[in-house]
Amino acid sequence: MNDATATHDKPDPSRWVLYRIDDNGNEVEMHRFAERAEAEALMREYERRGHKQAYLVRELRA
């Protein structure tokens, strides 16, 4: 089995998604993470910057 096959057979480890929600309620995917804590840490960083947008971390489900 080569690396490409091995990677293809494994589930996507980037299951936590950080979204930006604009004033019209549109969700835009910004980044994917393997760990929820990483996604939430970046979400808090964006929130600290004081932009009008809201941010959301959501788990991708099969």
N, C-alpha and C positions, 0 to 999 in steps of 0.2 A: 504494500500500500504506500503510495507516495503522499507528500504533504498536502497536495491539493485534494486528494480523496479523503484524507483524514479530516481536514478542515470542513469539507462538504458534509460529512456524516455527523458532525457535532452540532448541537443546537446553538443558535446565536447567543453569545454570552452578553451582548449589549441589550439587556431587556428593560432597563430603566431609561425612560425618555424625558428630557427636559423640554417643555413647550413654553413658548411665549404666547400670551393671549392679548390681542390688541383691543382697541376701544370698540370695535364692532363684534367682538366675541370670536374672531377667527383665531384658531390655534395653529402655530407654526412650530414644527419640530426644529429644535436648535442643536441638541447633542444627544448621544446615546452613551450609556454607562453600563458596566457590569454590576456595579454596586449601587444600591439606593443612596447610601450615605454620600457618595461622590456626587450624585445628581443633586441631592438636596443642598450640599455645600455650595455648588455653583449657583443654584437657585438663590440662596441667601446672598451670595456675592452680587448678583444682578439686582436683587431687591435693595441692597444697601446703596446702590448707585443712584437711587431715587428716580428712575424712569417711570413714566405713567403706566407702562405695561404691567400686567400681572404674569406670574410664572407658575407652572404646574409640573410636578413630577408624576408620571404615570407608568405603571408596569405594562409591558407588552404581553399579551396572552395569546397562546396558540389557538 
